[in-house]
Amino acid sequence: MIYLLLNLIGFILCFKDKRAAIKERWRVPEKTFFLLGLFWGAAGIYIAMLLFRHKTKHWYFKYGMPVLVIVNIVTLYKITELIGGTMI
């Protein structure tokens, strides 16, 4: 559940940042995206990047977010395995 919530937050944050970029308003710092991505929000950010064509020209987002998605999935799997639960 927390995984889905963090990804939803990442998705919305990316959407809002794209709108702010278009309107030339205050932007979300890039380190915020990477911190959220590191703490299980990478999939939502990556999907929003592709959907809204946002931050896709930055190599560190283009390659960094997919790597963080993989890291998120592996850590989620390992934690689930460690506590003996099922991954949903």
Buried (B, 14 or more C-beta within 10 A) or exposed (E): EEBEEBBEBBBEBBBBBBEEBEEEEEEBEBEEBBEBBBBBBBBBBBBBBEEBEBBEEEEEBEEBBBEBBEBBBEEBEEEEEEEEEEEE
